[in-house]
Structure formats: structure tokens, C-alpha cells
Amino acid sequence: MDDVVRRKAPRAAKADKPAEKTATGWTQDPEGVRRNIVEVATAEFAAKGFNGARVDEIAAKTSTSKRMIYYYFGDKEGLFVAVLEEAYARIRGIERDLDLAGLAPDAALRELTGFTFDYQNANPDFVRLVMDENIHHGVHLDLSQRIRSVNASALTALSDVYRRGVEEEIFRPDLDVVDLHMIISAMCFFNVSNRATFSRIFGVDVAKPAVLAHRRSVVIDAVMRYALRKPKKRGTS
């Protein structure tokens, strides 16, 4: 009966909420408590999935209580949605700081692809959360307007890079930006999501630095070969 509670929508902390006792005393930092809960829950959900994670175990690893988890997030589903929101917001926030507009279009596409590869490799919990949400057919994403909003920036930035590249006759003019985004995401994601099986089947330790560096180069090269305008043949106008 650990996670069986009356279903309700997540709610924001009220100004008059009761103080929460922690190992360091009484806290007056509700946002800090919330961040602590989300951080611990991220690791638990990534390791065990939505179905396997338990609110009791999450609470035991935080500086707060199970009661306060329900106060902040409503229920286990509300907590999982908050974890997904923070996970997507983090990667999109870093993308926005890449200053792609200050680079030539081809350099910007290389930068964005390399960043995506590096980020997903360094943040396997993000990949595991996305994998688990796909197992659940994306039902939790449907509960969050914030996730849709923050992810819109991914296509906005890539669209700008692609548009500039087409105008400068660097990129092919016949591409769909969604296709380009999917190709980048798929190849970077696979390197983490299928690491264990791929390594065992083909005897390649994809986590080794040298292998990672090679794979990163291959991914960037594949994206650029797809996007770059093909040179005109001699004798054609």
C-alpha cells in the first residue's frame, strides 16, 4: 500500500505550510526541499522505472518525509512528471547557452550534435527516464504543458541553424528539421540506451574513452553528410 493515495493534481507549496523537520533542524527553504526530493527521485526512477520506484524509499533518502512529498507533488505520478520536467528543462537550458547563432551554420550543427552526444553519455539517468516513459507510451508527458514548452526550443534552435545553412547554400534545401533532430537524437541516444547489449553482442566496450571519441566523430560525420549540400558536378549549372 506504499504508493496508494487518493489521486490529486500536484500543487505548489503554500506560504503557510508547516515547517519540516530535517537532520539539520527546521527548514524554511521549501524550494530547497523540493529540489532535494526531485534529485533523489530522479535517481530512483532512472534505476527502477516508474513502476519499480517506491515513494517510501525515495522519502528515506531525502531530507524530508513521505508526507511532504505528497504535499509538494500530489502523488507518485505527480513526482514522476516533475522529474521529467526537470530532466528536459536541464538539457534544453544548456542547449540555449551554446550560442549557436554566433557560429557558422555547419560549425553550429557540429557543435549541437557533439553536445547532444556528450550530454547523453554523461547523463545516463536522462536516457533511462526517457526509455521508461516510452515503455509507458508517453502518458506522463501528456500531463505536462511545461515539457512541451521547454522542448519547443530544441526545434527552434535547430531550425535557425538549418535556415541559415540553406540561405548560405551549405545545407540541402529539402530537409525536414524534425527528421534532422531525430537523426541526431537517435544516434546519440542509442550509444547509451543500448550500451550493455551492443557491447556484449559485438565485443566492443563503447564506454572506453577511445571508443567514445571515435563514436562521437562518426555520429557528427553522419549528421553532416546527411545535411550538407552535395557539390555540383562539373559541367552543370
C-alpha positions, 0 to 999 in steps of 0.5 A, spaced: 500 500 500 506 504 499 504 508 493 496 508 494 493 515 495 487 518 493 489 521 486 490 529 486 493 534 481 500 536 484 500 543 487 505 548 489 507 549 496 503 554 500 506 560 504 503 557 510 505 550 510 508 547 516 515 547 517 519 540 516 523 537 520 530 535 517 537 532 520 539 539 520 533 542 524 527 546 521 527 548 514 524 554 511 527 553 504 521 549 501 524 550 494 530 547 497 526 541 499 523 540 493 529 540 489 532 535 494 526 530 493 526 531 485 534 529 485 533 523 489 527 521 485 530 522 479 535 517 481 530 512 483 526 512 477 532 512 472 534 505 476 527 502 477 522 505 472 516 508 474 513 502 476 519 499 480 520 506 484 517 506 491 515 513 494 517 510 501 524 509 499 525 515 495 522 519 502 528 515 506 533 518 502 531 525 502 531 530 507 524 530 508 518 525 509 513 521 505 508 526 507 511 532 504 512 529 498 505 528 497 504 535 499 509 538 494 507 533 488 500 530 489 502 523 488 507 518 485 505 520 478 505 527 480 513 526 482 514 522 476 512 528 471 516 533 475 522 529 474 521 529 467 520 536 467 526 537 470 530 532 466 528 536 459 528 543 462 536 541 464 538 539 457 534 544 453 537 550 458 544 548 456 542 547 449 540 555 449 547 557 452 551 554 446 550 560 442 549 557 436 547 563 432 554 566 433 557 560 429 557 558 422 551 554 420 555 547 419 560 549 425 553 550 429 550 543 427 557 540 429 557 543 435 549 541 437 550 534 435 557 533 439 553 536 445 547 532 444 552 526 444 556 528 450 550 530 454 547 523 453 553 519 455 554 523 461 547 523 463 545 516 463 539 517 468 536 522 462 536 516 457 533 511 462 527 516 464 526 517 457 526 509 455 521 508 461 516 513 459 516 510 452 515 503 455 509 507 458 507 510 451 508 517 453 502 518 458 506 522 463 508 527 458 501 528 456 500 531 463 505 536 462 504 543 458 511 545 461 515 539 457 512 541 451 514 548 452 521 547 454 522 542 448 519 547 443 526 550 443 530 544 441 526 545 434 527 552 434 534 552 435 535 547 430 531 550 425 535 557 425 541 553 424 538 549 418 535 556 415 541 559 415 545 553 412 540 553 406 540 561 405 548 560 405 547 554 400 551 549 405 545 545 407 540 541 402 534 545 401 529 539 402 530 537 409 525 536 414 528 539 421 524 534 425 527 528 421 534 532 422 533 532 430 531 525 430 537 523 426 541 526 431 537 524 437 537 517 435 544 516 434 546 519 440 541 516 444 542 509 442 550 509 444 547 509 451 540 506 451 543 500 448 550 500 451 550 493 455 547 489 449 551 492 443 557 491 447 556 484 449 553 482 442 559 485 438 565 485 443 566 492 443 566 496 450 563 503 447 564 506 454 572 506 453 574 513 452 577 511 445 571 508 443 567 514 445 571 519 441 571 515 435 563 514 436 562 521 437 566 523 430 562 518 426 555 520 429 557 528 427 560 525 420 553 522 419 549 528 421 553 532 416 553 528 410 546 527 411 545 535 411 550 538 407 549 540 400 552 535 395 557 539 390 555 540 383 558 536 378 562 539 373 559 541 367 552 543 370 549 549 372 
